[in-house]
Amino acid sequence: MEKTTNNANGICIDYLNSEHGDYSGDKMIESRPPDEVTKGLSKAIRDECQKHPKERVDKAVTNVRTAYARELAHIVKRMKINEDPLHENGGS
């Protein structure tokens, strides 16, 4: 994600064309494999940039954030709906 935010002021085509070869100077961070959430977010930003290569990367990030927030809200709503019957029936 750090590499994405470093390019947030650029346009998507530059982001897509960059090699992301910058070294942060921190061997621990550089050698640590990205987690699944980071991979998923990076892929979502890349997909958004491929759909609109001339828009700014920060707009692509905002679009991804909005989509993920909507999905998380939907998950939370489903969880609350699933919890309601337990509370009404005493849970046992």
PyMOL Python script that loads the backbone (N, CA, C, O; Angstrom):
from pymol import cmd

cmd.read_pdbstr("""\
ATOM      1  N   MET A   1       0.817  -1.193   0.000  1.00  0.00           N
ATOM      2  CA  MET A   1       0.000   0.000   0.000  1.00  0.00           C
ATOM      3  C   MET A   1       0.857   1.252   0.000  1.00  0.00           C
ATOM      4  O   MET A   1       0.445   2.273  -0.551  1.00  0.00           O
ATOM      5  N   GLU A   2       2.037   1.204   0.601  1.00  0.00           N
ATOM      6  CA  GLU A   2       2.894   2.378   0.648  1.00  0.00           C
ATOM      7  C   GLU A   2       3.253   2.851  -0.756  1.00  0.00           C
ATOM      8  O   GLU A   2       3.297   4.053  -1.018  1.00  0.00           O
ATOM      9  N   LYS A   3       3.508   1.913  -1.650  1.00  0.00           N
ATOM     10  CA  LYS A   3       3.865   2.276  -3.017  1.00  0.00           C
ATOM     11  C   LYS A   3       2.686   2.931  -3.728  1.00  0.00           C
ATOM     12  O   LYS A   3       2.873   3.798  -4.581  1.00  0.00           O
ATOM     13  N   THR A   4       1.485   2.521  -3.379  1.00  0.00           N
ATOM     14  CA  THR A   4       0.292   3.134  -3.963  1.00  0.00           C
ATOM     15  C   THR A   4       0.160   4.575  -3.503  1.00  0.00           C
ATOM     16  O   THR A   4      -0.083   5.469  -4.313  1.00  0.00           O
ATOM     17  N   THR A   5       0.321   4.807  -2.194  1.00  0.00           N
ATOM     18  CA  THR A   5       0.138   6.157  -1.684  1.00  0.00           C
ATOM     19  C   THR A   5       1.247   7.084  -2.159  1.00  0.00           C
ATOM     20  O   THR A   5       1.018   8.287  -2.279  1.00  0.00           O
ATOM     21  N   ASN A   6       2.436   6.569  -2.431  1.00  0.00           N
ATOM     22  CA  ASN A   6       3.507   7.408  -2.954  1.00  0.00           C
ATOM     23  C   ASN A   6       3.148   7.958  -4.332  1.00  0.00           C
ATOM     24  O   ASN A   6       3.633   9.025  -4.708  1.00  0.00           O
ATOM     25  N   ASN A   7       2.322   7.266  -5.081  1.00  0.00           N
ATOM     26  CA  ASN A   7       1.953   7.661  -6.427  1.00  0.00           C
ATOM     27  C   ASN A   7       0.555   8.262  -6.489  1.00  0.00           C
ATOM     28  O   ASN A   7       0.004   8.415  -7.579  1.00  0.00           O
ATOM     29  N   ALA A   8      -0.028   8.607  -5.347  1.00  0.00           N
ATOM     30  CA  ALA A   8      -1.423   9.034  -5.303  1.00  0.00           C
ATOM     31  C   ALA A   8      -1.679  10.328  -6.059  1.00  0.00           C
ATOM     32  O   ALA A   8      -2.810  10.574  -6.477  1.00  0.00           O
ATOM     33  N   ASN A   9      -0.666  11.158  -6.244  1.00  0.00           N
ATOM     34  CA  ASN A   9      -0.878  12.417  -6.955  1.00  0.00           C
ATOM     35  C   ASN A   9      -0.726  12.267  -8.458  1.00  0.00           C
ATOM     36  O   ASN A   9      -1.019  13.203  -9.203  1.00  0.00           O
ATOM     37  N   GLY A  10      -0.271  11.102  -8.921  1.00  0.00           N
ATOM     38  CA  GLY A  10      -0.096  10.877 -10.346  1.00  0.00           C
ATOM     39  C   GLY A  10      -1.390  10.444 -10.999  1.00  0.00           C
ATOM     40  O   GLY A  10      -2.430  10.338 -10.349  1.00  0.00           O
ATOM     41  N   ILE A  11      -1.310  10.197 -12.292  1.00  0.00           N
ATOM     42  CA  ILE A  11      -2.485   9.663 -12.970  1.00  0.00           C
ATOM     43  C   ILE A  11      -2.331   8.159 -13.076  1.00  0.00           C
ATOM     44  O   ILE A  11      -1.225   7.630 -12.970  1.00  0.00           O
ATOM     45  N   CYS A  12      -3.421   7.485 -13.281  1.00  0.00           N
ATOM     46  CA  CYS A  12      -3.437   6.027 -13.254  1.00  0.00           C
ATOM     47  C   CYS A  12      -2.482   5.402 -14.271  1.00  0.00           C
ATOM     48  O   CYS A  12      -1.833   4.400 -13.972  1.00  0.00           O
ATOM     49  N   ILE A  13      -2.392   5.976 -15.455  1.00  0.00           N
ATOM     50  CA  ILE A  13      -1.525   5.372 -16.466  1.00  0.00           C
ATOM     51  C   ILE A  13      -0.074   5.345 -15.982  1.00  0.00           C
ATOM     52  O   ILE A  13       0.657   4.392 -16.254  1.00  0.00           O
ATOM     53  N   ASP A  14       0.341   6.394 -15.263  1.00  0.00           N
ATOM     54  CA  ASP A  14       1.698   6.413 -14.696  1.00  0.00           C
ATOM     55  C   ASP A  14       1.845   5.346 -13.620  1.00  0.00           C
ATOM     56  O   ASP A  14       2.874   4.677 -13.522  1.00  0.00           O
ATOM     57  N   TYR A  15       0.793   5.200 -12.810  1.00  0.00           N
ATOM     58  CA  TYR A  15       0.807   4.182 -11.767  1.00  0.00           C
ATOM     59  C   TYR A  15       0.918   2.793 -12.371  1.00  0.00           C
ATOM     60  O   TYR A  15       1.695   1.961 -11.902  1.00  0.00           O
ATOM     61  N   LEU A  16       0.135   2.550 -13.415  1.00  0.00           N
ATOM     62  CA  LEU A  16       0.150   1.238 -14.063  1.00  0.00           C
ATOM     63  C   LEU A  16       1.487   0.963 -14.741  1.00  0.00           C
ATOM     64  O   LEU A  16       1.938  -0.182 -14.775  1.00  0.00           O
ATOM     65  N   ASN A  17       2.124   1.998 -15.279  1.00  0.00           N
ATOM     66  CA  ASN A  17       3.376   1.819 -16.002  1.00  0.00           C
ATOM     67  C   ASN A  17       4.605   1.776 -15.096  1.00  0.00           C
ATOM     68  O   ASN A  17       5.670   1.317 -15.510  1.00  0.00           O
ATOM     69  N   SER A  18       4.456   2.252 -13.866  1.00  0.00           N
ATOM     70  CA  SER A  18       5.629   2.280 -12.986  1.00  0.00           C
ATOM     71  C   SER A  18       5.999   0.858 -12.569  1.00  0.00           C
ATOM     72  O   SER A  18       5.143  -0.024 -12.495  1.00  0.00           O
ATOM     73  N   GLU A  19       7.263   0.653 -12.303  1.00  0.00           N
ATOM     74  CA  GLU A  19       7.741  -0.686 -11.958  1.00  0.00           C
ATOM     75  C   GLU A  19       7.642  -0.960 -10.474  1.00  0.00           C
ATOM     76  O   GLU A  19       7.841  -2.098 -10.048  1.00  0.00           O
ATOM     77  N   HIS A  20       7.347   0.028  -9.688  1.00  0.00           N
ATOM     78  CA  HIS A  20       7.245  -0.127  -8.227  1.00  0.00           C
ATOM     79  C   HIS A  20       8.519  -0.733  -7.652  1.00  0.00           C
ATOM     80  O   HIS A  20       8.464  -1.588  -6.768  1.00  0.00           O
ATOM     81  N   GLY A  21       9.669  -0.286  -8.160  1.00  0.00           N
ATOM     82  CA  GLY A  21      10.924  -0.853  -7.712  1.00  0.00           C
ATOM     83  C   GLY A  21      11.610  -0.047  -6.628  1.00  0.00           C
ATOM     84  O   GLY A  21      12.775  -0.299  -6.318  1.00  0.00           O
ATOM     85  N   ASP A  22      10.915   0.914  -6.048  1.00  0.00           N
ATOM     86  CA  ASP A  22      11.541   1.741  -5.017  1.00  0.00           C
ATOM     87  C   ASP A  22      11.845   0.909  -3.783  1.00  0.00           C
ATOM     88  O   ASP A  22      11.078   0.022  -3.407  1.00  0.00           O
ATOM     89  N   TYR A  23      12.974   1.210  -3.163  1.00  0.00           N
ATOM     90  CA  TYR A  23      13.366   0.518  -1.943  1.00  0.00           C
ATOM     91  C   TYR A  23      13.229   1.488  -0.781  1.00  0.00           C
ATOM     92  O   TYR A  23      13.803   2.576  -0.809  1.00  0.00           O
ATOM     93  N   SER A  24      12.494   1.112   0.215  1.00  0.00           N
ATOM     94  CA  SER A  24      12.193   2.012   1.325  1.00  0.00           C
ATOM     95  C   SER A  24      13.380   2.180   2.273  1.00  0.00           C
ATOM     96  O   SER A  24      13.397   3.117   3.071  1.00  0.00           O
ATOM     97  N   GLY A  25      14.362   1.301   2.202  1.00  0.00           N
ATOM     98  CA  GLY A  25      15.485   1.367   3.135  1.00  0.00           C
ATOM     99  C   GLY A  25      15.281   0.479   4.354  1.00  0.00           C
ATOM    100  O   GLY A  25      16.178   0.375   5.190  1.00  0.00           O
ATOM    101  N   ASP A  26      14.143  -0.154   4.474  1.00  0.00           N
ATOM    102  CA  ASP A  26      13.842  -1.023   5.609  1.00  0.00           C
ATOM    103  C   ASP A  26      13.806  -2.462   5.111  1.00  0.00           C
ATOM    104  O   ASP A  26      12.834  -2.895   4.492  1.00  0.00           O
ATOM    105  N   LYS A  27      14.883  -3.198   5.390  1.00  0.00           N
ATOM    106  CA  LYS A  27      14.979  -4.574   4.882  1.00  0.00           C
ATOM    107  C   LYS A  27      13.882  -5.469   5.436  1.00  0.00           C
ATOM    108  O   LYS A  27      13.408  -6.367   4.740  1.00  0.00           O
ATOM    109  N   MET A  28      13.468  -5.239   6.687  1.00  0.00           N
ATOM    110  CA  MET A  28      12.419  -6.068   7.280  1.00  0.00           C
ATOM    111  C   MET A  28      11.106  -5.894   6.527  1.00  0.00           C
ATOM    112  O   MET A  28      10.445  -6.873   6.179  1.00  0.00           O
ATOM    113  N   ILE A  29      10.732  -4.638   6.279  1.00  0.00           N
ATOM    114  CA  ILE A  29       9.476  -4.381   5.589  1.00  0.00           C
ATOM    115  C   ILE A  29       9.547  -4.886   4.153  1.00  0.00           C
ATOM    116  O   ILE A  29       8.595  -5.491   3.661  1.00  0.00           O
ATOM    117  N   GLU A  30      10.666  -4.644   3.481  1.00  0.00           N
ATOM    118  CA  GLU A  30      10.802  -5.050   2.090  1.00  0.00           C
ATOM    119  C   GLU A  30      10.759  -6.566   1.924  1.00  0.00           C
ATOM    120  O   GLU A  30      10.272  -7.065   0.910  1.00  0.00           O
ATOM    121  N   SER A  31      11.270  -7.304   2.922  1.00  0.00           N
ATOM    122  CA  SER A  31      11.329  -8.758   2.785  1.00  0.00           C
ATOM    123  C   SER A  31      10.048  -9.437   3.256  1.00  0.00           C
ATOM    124  O   SER A  31       9.840 -10.620   2.985  1.00  0.00           O
ATOM    125  N   ARG A  32       9.204  -8.714   3.945  1.00  0.00           N
ATOM    126  CA  ARG A  32       7.961  -9.283   4.458  1.00  0.00           C
ATOM    127  C   ARG A  32       6.958  -9.412   3.318  1.00  0.00           C
ATOM    128  O   ARG A  32       6.689  -8.429   2.628  1.00  0.00           O
ATOM    129  N   PRO A  33       6.403 -10.596   3.106  1.00  0.00           N
ATOM    130  CA  PRO A  33       5.419 -10.739   2.021  1.00  0.00           C
ATOM    131  C   PRO A  33       4.150  -9.959   2.351  1.00  0.00           C
ATOM    132  O   PRO A  33       3.771  -9.855   3.517  1.00  0.00           O
ATOM    133  N   PRO A  34       3.498  -9.415   1.334  1.00  0.00           N
ATOM    134  CA  PRO A  34       2.254  -8.683   1.600  1.00  0.00           C
ATOM    135  C   PRO A  34       1.156  -9.630   2.070  1.00  0.00           C
ATOM    136  O   PRO A  34       1.086 -10.780   1.637  1.00  0.00           O
ATOM    137  N   ASP A  35       0.308  -9.140   2.953  1.00  0.00           N
ATOM    138  CA  ASP A  35      -0.800  -9.957   3.431  1.00  0.00           C
ATOM    139  C   ASP A  35      -1.917  -9.969   2.387  1.00  0.00           C
ATOM    140  O   ASP A  35      -1.861  -9.225   1.408  1.00  0.00           O
ATOM    141  N   GLU A  36      -2.909 -10.796   2.591  1.00  0.00           N
ATOM    142  CA  GLU A  36      -3.988 -10.962   1.616  1.00  0.00           C
ATOM    143  C   GLU A  36      -4.811  -9.685   1.430  1.00  0.00           C
ATOM    144  O   GLU A  36      -5.264  -9.394   0.323  1.00  0.00           O
ATOM    145  N   VAL A  37      -5.003  -8.927   2.510  1.00  0.00           N
ATOM    146  CA  VAL A  37      -5.762  -7.683   2.399  1.00  0.00           C
ATOM    147  C   VAL A  37      -5.014  -6.695   1.514  1.00  0.00           C
ATOM    148  O   VAL A  37      -5.612  -6.054   0.650  1.00  0.00           O
ATOM    149  N   THR A  38      -3.707  -6.570   1.727  1.00  0.00           N
ATOM    150  CA  THR A  38      -2.904  -5.658   0.918  1.00  0.00           C
ATOM    151  C   THR A  38      -2.935  -6.071  -0.547  1.00  0.00           C
ATOM    152  O   THR A  38      -3.072  -5.227  -1.433  1.00  0.00           O
ATOM    153  N   LYS A  39      -2.808  -7.370  -0.799  1.00  0.00           N
ATOM    154  CA  LYS A  39      -2.867  -7.854  -2.184  1.00  0.00           C
ATOM    155  C   LYS A  39      -4.214  -7.533  -2.810  1.00  0.00           C
ATOM    156  O   LYS A  39      -4.284  -7.084  -3.954  1.00  0.00           O
ATOM    157  N   GLY A  40      -5.280  -7.764  -2.058  1.00  0.00           N
ATOM    158  CA  GLY A  40      -6.621  -7.503  -2.576  1.00  0.00           C
ATOM    159  C   GLY A  40      -6.851  -6.027  -2.872  1.00  0.00           C
ATOM    160  O   GLY A  40      -7.420  -5.677  -3.905  1.00  0.00           O
ATOM    161  N   LEU A  41      -6.407  -5.164  -1.963  1.00  0.00           N
ATOM    162  CA  LEU A  41      -6.572  -3.728  -2.182  1.00  0.00           C
ATOM    163  C   LEU A  41      -5.732  -3.252  -3.360  1.00  0.00           C
ATOM    164  O   LEU A  41      -6.195  -2.454  -4.174  1.00  0.00           O
ATOM    165  N   SER A  42      -4.510  -3.735  -3.451  1.00  0.00           N
ATOM    166  CA  SER A  42      -3.650  -3.352  -4.576  1.00  0.00           C
ATOM    167  C   SER A  42      -4.261  -3.784  -5.895  1.00  0.00           C
ATOM    168  O   SER A  42      -4.233  -3.036  -6.873  1.00  0.00           O
ATOM    169  N   LYS A  43      -4.813  -4.988  -5.925  1.00  0.00           N
ATOM    170  CA  LYS A  43      -5.445  -5.477  -7.154  1.00  0.00           C
ATOM    171  C   LYS A  43      -6.674  -4.642  -7.489  1.00  0.00           C
ATOM    172  O   LYS A  43      -6.905  -4.321  -8.655  1.00  0.00           O
ATOM    173  N   ALA A  44      -7.460  -4.290  -6.482  1.00  0.00           N
ATOM    174  CA  ALA A  44      -8.653  -3.473  -6.719  1.00  0.00           C
ATOM    175  C   ALA A  44      -8.272  -2.094  -7.265  1.00  0.00           C
ATOM    176  O   ALA A  44      -8.941  -1.583  -8.163  1.00  0.00           O
ATOM    177  N   ILE A  45      -7.217  -1.494  -6.738  1.00  0.00           N
ATOM    178  CA  ILE A  45      -6.761  -0.190  -7.230  1.00  0.00           C
ATOM    179  C   ILE A  45      -6.247  -0.328  -8.656  1.00  0.00           C
ATOM    180  O   ILE A  45      -6.533   0.514  -9.507  1.00  0.00           O
ATOM    181  N   ARG A  46      -5.492  -1.383  -8.915  1.00  0.00           N
ATOM    182  CA  ARG A  46      -4.981  -1.613 -10.271  1.00  0.00           C
ATOM    183  C   ARG A  46      -6.144  -1.813 -11.253  1.00  0.00           C
ATOM    184  O   ARG A  46      -6.124  -1.270 -12.357  1.00  0.00           O
ATOM    185  N   ASP A  47      -7.149  -2.588 -10.852  1.00  0.00           N
ATOM    186  CA  ASP A  47      -8.323  -2.808 -11.703  1.00  0.00           C
ATOM    187  C   ASP A  47      -9.048  -1.499 -11.978  1.00  0.00           C
ATOM    188  O   ASP A  47      -9.465  -1.241 -13.107  1.00  0.00           O
ATOM    189  N   GLU A  48      -9.197  -0.678 -10.953  1.00  0.00           N
ATOM    190  CA  GLU A  48      -9.864   0.616 -11.113  1.00  0.00           C
ATOM    191  C   GLU A  48      -9.063   1.507 -12.067  1.00  0.00           C
ATOM    192  O   GLU A  48      -9.639   2.205 -12.901  1.00  0.00           O
ATOM    193  N   CYS A  49      -7.744   1.479 -11.942  1.00  0.00           N
ATOM    194  CA  CYS A  49      -6.889   2.268 -12.829  1.00  0.00           C
ATOM    195  C   CYS A  49      -6.974   1.761 -14.273  1.00  0.00           C
ATOM    196  O   CYS A  49      -6.910   2.555 -15.212  1.00  0.00           O
ATOM    197  N   GLN A  50      -7.116   0.467 -14.449  1.00  0.00           N
ATOM    198  CA  GLN A  50      -7.234  -0.073 -15.805  1.00  0.00           C
ATOM    199  C   GLN A  50      -8.543   0.349 -16.454  1.00  0.00           C
ATOM    200  O   GLN A  50      -8.607   0.521 -17.671  1.00  0.00           O
ATOM    201  N   LYS A  51      -9.591   0.516 -15.645  1.00  0.00           N
ATOM    202  CA  LYS A  51     -10.877   0.959 -16.188  1.00  0.00           C
ATOM    203  C   LYS A  51     -10.815   2.427 -16.620  1.00  0.00           C
ATOM    204  O   LYS A  51     -11.451   2.822 -17.597  1.00  0.00           O
ATOM    205  N   HIS A  52     -10.038   3.234 -15.877  1.00  0.00           N
ATOM    206  CA  HIS A  52      -9.968   4.678 -16.130  1.00  0.00           C
ATOM    207  C   HIS A  52      -8.510   5.133 -16.074  1.00  0.00           C
ATOM    208  O   HIS A  52      -8.114   5.778 -15.103  1.00  0.00           O
ATOM    209  N   PRO A  53      -7.702   4.817 -17.086  1.00  0.00           N
ATOM    210  CA  PRO A  53      -6.262   5.072 -17.014  1.00  0.00           C
ATOM    211  C   PRO A  53      -5.856   6.546 -16.961  1.00  0.00           C
ATOM    212  O   PRO A  53      -4.717   6.848 -16.606  1.00  0.00           O
ATOM    213  N   LYS A  54      -6.752   7.464 -17.300  1.00  0.00           N
ATOM    214  CA  LYS A  54      -6.369   8.873 -17.276  1.00  0.00           C
ATOM    215  C   LYS A  54      -6.829   9.608 -16.023  1.00  0.00           C
ATOM    216  O   LYS A  54      -6.565  10.801 -15.873  1.00  0.00           O
ATOM    217  N   GLU A  55      -7.517   8.904 -15.121  1.00  0.00           N
ATOM    218  CA  GLU A  55      -7.911   9.567 -13.884  1.00  0.00           C
ATOM    219  C   GLU A  55      -6.759   9.515 -12.885  1.00  0.00           C
ATOM    220  O   GLU A  55      -5.801   8.762 -13.058  1.00  0.00           O
ATOM    221  N   ARG A  56      -6.869  10.316 -11.855  1.00  0.00           N
ATOM    222  CA  ARG A  56      -5.809  10.361 -10.833  1.00  0.00           C
ATOM    223  C   ARG A  56      -5.881   9.106  -9.957  1.00  0.00           C
ATOM    224  O   ARG A  56      -6.955   8.549  -9.732  1.00  0.00           O
ATOM    225  N   VAL A  57      -4.730   8.684  -9.476  1.00  0.00           N
ATOM    226  CA  VAL A  57      -4.679   7.483  -8.634  1.00  0.00           C
ATOM    227  C   VAL A  57      -5.477   7.698  -7.354  1.00  0.00           C
ATOM    228  O   VAL A  57      -6.130   6.770  -6.876  1.00  0.00           O
ATOM    229  N   ASP A  58      -5.437   8.908  -6.788  1.00  0.00           N
ATOM    230  CA  ASP A  58      -6.188   9.129  -5.554  1.00  0.00           C
ATOM    231  C   ASP A  58      -7.695   8.967  -5.775  1.00  0.00           C
ATOM    232  O   ASP A  58      -8.409   8.579  -4.850  1.00  0.00           O
ATOM    233  N   LYS A  59      -8.187   9.255  -6.979  1.00  0.00           N
ATOM    234  CA  LYS A  59      -9.606   9.020  -7.286  1.00  0.00           C
ATOM    235  C   LYS A  59      -9.880   7.517  -7.357  1.00  0.00           C
ATOM    236  O   LYS A  59     -10.918   7.049  -6.887  1.00  0.00           O
ATOM    237  N   ALA A  60      -8.951   6.765  -7.944  1.00  0.00           N
ATOM    238  CA  ALA A  60      -9.100   5.307  -7.981  1.00  0.00           C
ATOM    239  C   ALA A  60      -9.118   4.739  -6.566  1.00  0.00           C
ATOM    240  O   ALA A  60      -9.912   3.849  -6.260  1.00  0.00           O
ATOM    241  N   VAL A  61      -8.241   5.254  -5.703  1.00  0.00           N
ATOM    242  CA  VAL A  61      -8.196   4.798  -4.309  1.00  0.00           C
ATOM    243  C   VAL A  61      -9.523   5.127  -3.617  1.00  0.00           C
ATOM    244  O   VAL A  61     -10.058   4.304  -2.875  1.00  0.00           O
ATOM    245  N   THR A  62     -10.046   6.320  -3.858  1.00  0.00           N
ATOM    246  CA  THR A  62     -11.326   6.714  -3.267  1.00  0.00           C
ATOM    247  C   THR A  62     -12.447   5.802  -3.743  1.00  0.00           C
ATOM    248  O   THR A  62     -13.297   5.401  -2.947  1.00  0.00           O
ATOM    249  N   ASN A  63     -12.460   5.470  -5.032  1.00  0.00           N
ATOM    250  CA  ASN A  63     -13.482   4.562  -5.563  1.00  0.00           C
ATOM    251  C   ASN A  63     -13.406   3.198  -4.902  1.00  0.00           C
ATOM    252  O   ASN A  63     -14.435   2.606  -4.575  1.00  0.00           O
ATOM    253  N   VAL A  64     -12.188   2.692  -4.702  1.00  0.00           N
ATOM    254  CA  VAL A  64     -12.002   1.395  -4.049  1.00  0.00           C
ATOM    255  C   VAL A  64     -12.448   1.482  -2.593  1.00  0.00           C
ATOM    256  O   VAL A  64     -13.122   0.582  -2.093  1.00  0.00           O
ATOM    257  N   ARG A  65     -12.074   2.561  -1.916  1.00  0.00           N
ATOM    258  CA  ARG A  65     -12.463   2.743  -0.512  1.00  0.00           C
ATOM    259  C   ARG A  65     -13.985   2.749  -0.391  1.00  0.00           C
ATOM    260  O   ARG A  65     -14.534   2.116   0.511  1.00  0.00           O
ATOM    261  N   THR A  66     -14.663   3.451  -1.279  1.00  0.00           N
ATOM    262  CA  THR A  66     -16.124   3.521  -1.263  1.00  0.00           C
ATOM    263  C   THR A  66     -16.740   2.141  -1.482  1.00  0.00           C
ATOM    264  O   THR A  66     -17.672   1.747  -0.782  1.00  0.00           O
ATOM    265  N   ALA A  67     -16.210   1.420  -2.456  1.00  0.00           N
ATOM    266  CA  ALA A  67     -16.731   0.081  -2.743  1.00  0.00           C
ATOM    267  C   ALA A  67     -16.523  -0.857  -1.557  1.00  0.00           C
ATOM    268  O   ALA A  67     -17.426  -1.614  -1.201  1.00  0.00           O
ATOM    269  N   TYR A  68     -15.344  -0.814  -0.945  1.00  0.00           N
ATOM    270  CA  TYR A  68     -15.081  -1.674   0.205  1.00  0.00           C
ATOM    271  C   TYR A  68     -15.937  -1.277   1.399  1.00  0.00           C
ATOM    272  O   TYR A  68     -16.424  -2.146   2.122  1.00  0.00           O
ATOM    273  N   ALA A  69     -16.129   0.029   1.620  1.00  0.00           N
ATOM    274  CA  ALA A  69     -16.958   0.486   2.736  1.00  0.00           C
ATOM    275  C   ALA A  69     -18.396   0.016   2.558  1.00  0.00           C
ATOM    276  O   ALA A  69     -19.043  -0.394   3.522  1.00  0.00           O
ATOM    277  N   ARG A  70     -18.894   0.076   1.327  1.00  0.00           N
ATOM    278  CA  ARG A  70     -20.251  -0.385   1.038  1.00  0.00           C
ATOM    279  C   ARG A  70     -20.363  -1.888   1.340  1.00  0.00           C
ATOM    280  O   ARG A  70     -21.330  -2.337   1.954  1.00  0.00           O
ATOM    281  N   GLU A  71     -19.368  -2.645   0.903  1.00  0.00           N
ATOM    282  CA  GLU A  71     -19.388  -4.096   1.131  1.00  0.00           C
ATOM    283  C   GLU A  71     -19.291  -4.420   2.626  1.00  0.00           C
ATOM    284  O   GLU A  71     -19.988  -5.308   3.115  1.00  0.00           O
ATOM    285  N   LEU A  72     -18.431  -3.704   3.344  1.00  0.00           N
ATOM    286  CA  LEU A  72     -18.310  -3.930   4.791  1.00  0.00           C
ATOM    287  C   LEU A  72     -19.615  -3.579   5.514  1.00  0.00           C
ATOM    288  O   LEU A  72     -20.022  -4.287   6.435  1.00  0.00           O
ATOM    289  N   ALA A  73     -20.262  -2.505   5.104  1.00  0.00           N
ATOM    290  CA  ALA A  73     -21.541  -2.123   5.708  1.00  0.00           C
ATOM    291  C   ALA A  73     -22.585  -3.214   5.472  1.00  0.00           C
ATOM    292  O   ALA A  73     -23.384  -3.525   6.355  1.00  0.00           O
ATOM    293  N   HIS A  74     -22.567  -3.788   4.269  1.00  0.00           N
ATOM    294  CA  HIS A  74     -23.502  -4.863   3.942  1.00  0.00           C
ATOM    295  C   HIS A  74     -23.237  -6.087   4.836  1.00  0.00           C
ATOM    296  O   HIS A  74     -24.177  -6.717   5.320  1.00  0.00           O
ATOM    297  N   ILE A  75     -21.967  -6.415   5.051  1.00  0.00           N
ATOM    298  CA  ILE A  75     -21.599  -7.555   5.905  1.00  0.00           C
ATOM    299  C   ILE A  75     -22.057  -7.305   7.336  1.00  0.00           C
ATOM    300  O   ILE A  75     -22.630  -8.192   7.968  1.00  0.00           O
ATOM    301  N   VAL A  76     -21.808  -6.095   7.851  1.00  0.00           N
ATOM    302  CA  VAL A  76     -22.218  -5.760   9.220  1.00  0.00           C
ATOM    303  C   VAL A  76     -23.734  -5.839   9.357  1.00  0.00           C
ATOM    304  O   VAL A  76     -24.247  -6.335  10.360  1.00  0.00           O
ATOM    305  N   LYS A  77     -24.447  -5.349   8.351  1.00  0.00           N
ATOM    306  CA  LYS A  77     -25.905  -5.404   8.384  1.00  0.00           C
ATOM    307  C   LYS A  77     -26.389  -6.847   8.434  1.00  0.00           C
ATOM    308  O   LYS A  77     -27.296  -7.174   9.199  1.00  0.00           O
ATOM    309  N   ARG A  78     -25.785  -7.715   7.618  1.00  0.00           N
ATOM    310  CA  ARG A  78     -26.160  -9.141   7.639  1.00  0.00           C
ATOM    311  C   ARG A  78     -25.871  -9.748   9.002  1.00  0.00           C
ATOM    312  O   ARG A  78     -26.656 -10.554   9.501  1.00  0.00           O
ATOM    313  N   MET A  79     -24.749  -9.367   9.609  1.00  0.00           N
ATOM    314  CA  MET A  79     -24.406  -9.916  10.928  1.00  0.00           C
ATOM    315  C   MET A  79     -25.443  -9.485  11.955  1.00  0.00           C
ATOM    316  O   MET A  79     -25.853 -10.288  12.792  1.00  0.00           O
ATOM    317  N   LYS A  80     -25.868  -8.236  11.902  1.00  0.00           N
ATOM    318  CA  LYS A  80     -26.870  -7.746  12.856  1.00  0.00           C
ATOM    319  C   LYS A  80     -28.194  -8.461  12.656  1.00  0.00           C
ATOM    320  O   LYS A  80     -28.871  -8.787  13.631  1.00  0.00           O
ATOM    321  N   ILE A  81     -28.574  -8.709  11.408  1.00  0.00           N
ATOM    322  CA  ILE A  81     -29.817  -9.426  11.121  1.00  0.00           C
ATOM    323  C   ILE A  81     -29.717 -10.843  11.678  1.00  0.00           C
ATOM    324  O   ILE A  81     -30.683 -11.356  12.242  1.00  0.00           O
ATOM    325  N   ASN A  82     -28.562 -11.476  11.524  1.00  0.00           N
ATOM    326  CA  ASN A  82     -28.368 -12.834  12.025  1.00  0.00           C
ATOM    327  C   ASN A  82     -28.353 -12.889  13.543  1.00  0.00           C
ATOM    328  O   ASN A  82     -28.711 -13.914  14.122  1.00  0.00           O
ATOM    329  N   GLU A  83     -27.947 -11.813  14.200  1.00  0.00           N
ATOM    330  CA  GLU A  83     -27.899 -11.805  15.666  1.00  0.00           C
ATOM    331  C   GLU A  83     -29.276 -11.614  16.275  1.00  0.00           C
ATOM    332  O   GLU A  83     -29.527 -12.104  17.376  1.00  0.00           O
ATOM    333  N   ASP A  84     -30.173 -10.919  15.597  1.00  0.00           N
ATOM    334  CA  ASP A  84     -31.479 -10.595  16.166  1.00  0.00           C
ATOM    335  C   ASP A  84     -32.261 -11.813  16.661  1.00  0.00           C
ATOM    336  O   ASP A  84     -32.771 -11.768  17.781  1.00  0.00           O
ATOM    337  N   PRO A  85     -32.384 -12.896  15.893  1.00  0.00           N
ATOM    338  CA  PRO A  85     -33.157 -14.043  16.405  1.00  0.00           C
ATOM    339  C   PRO A  85     -32.578 -14.619  17.694  1.00  0.00           C
ATOM    340  O   PRO A  85     -33.327 -15.123  18.531  1.00  0.00           O
ATOM    341  N   LEU A  86     -31.271 -14.553  17.868  1.00  0.00           N
ATOM    342  CA  LEU A  86     -30.691 -15.073  19.102  1.00  0.00           C
ATOM    343  C   LEU A  86     -31.150 -14.262  20.303  1.00  0.00           C
ATOM    344  O   LEU A  86     -31.436 -14.819  21.363  1.00  0.00           O
ATOM    345  N   HIS A  87     -31.220 -12.957  20.137  1.00  0.00           N
ATOM    346  CA  HIS A  87     -31.629 -12.095  21.257  1.00  0.00           C
ATOM    347  C   HIS A  87     -33.119 -12.257  21.550  1.00  0.00           C
ATOM    348  O   HIS A  87     -33.527 -12.211  22.710  1.00  0.00           O
ATOM    349  N   GLU A  88     -33.919 -12.443  20.533  1.00  0.00           N
ATOM    350  CA  GLU A  88     -35.361 -12.570  20.731  1.00  0.00           C
ATOM    351  C   GLU A  88     -35.728 -13.892  21.393  1.00  0.00           C
ATOM    352  O   GLU A  88     -36.677 -13.958  22.174  1.00  0.00           O
ATOM    353  N   ASN A  89     -34.976 -14.943  21.081  1.00  0.00           N
ATOM    354  CA  ASN A  89     -35.310 -16.265  21.614  1.00  0.00           C
ATOM    355  C   ASN A  89     -34.505 -16.612  22.855  1.00  0.00           C
ATOM    356  O   ASN A  89     -34.565 -17.753  23.314  1.00  0.00           O
ATOM    357  N   GLY A  90     -33.776 -15.697  23.400  1.00  0.00           N
ATOM    358  CA  GLY A  90     -33.016 -15.964  24.600  1.00  0.00           C
ATOM    359  C   GLY A  90     -31.699 -16.676  24.319  1.00  0.00           C
ATOM    360  O   GLY A  90     -30.945 -16.948  25.253  1.00  0.00           O
ATOM    361  N   GLY A  91     -31.412 -16.974  23.102  1.00  0.00           N
ATOM    362  CA  GLY A  91     -30.130 -17.562  22.733  1.00  0.00           C
ATOM    363  C   GLY A  91     -29.980 -19.026  23.060  1.00  0.00           C
ATOM    364  O   GLY A  91     -28.907 -19.585  22.831  1.00  0.00           O
ATOM    365  N   SER A  92     -31.013 -19.683  23.591  1.00  0.00           N
ATOM    366  CA  SER A  92     -30.849 -21.106  23.864  1.00  0.00           C
ATOM    367  C   SER A  92     -32.060 -21.901  23.476  1.00  0.00           C
ATOM    368  O   SER A  92     -32.078 -23.120  23.644  1.00  0.00           O
TER     369      SER A  92
END
""", "prot")
cmd.dss("prot")
cmd.show_as("cartoon", "prot")
cmd.util.cbc("prot")
cmd.orient("prot")
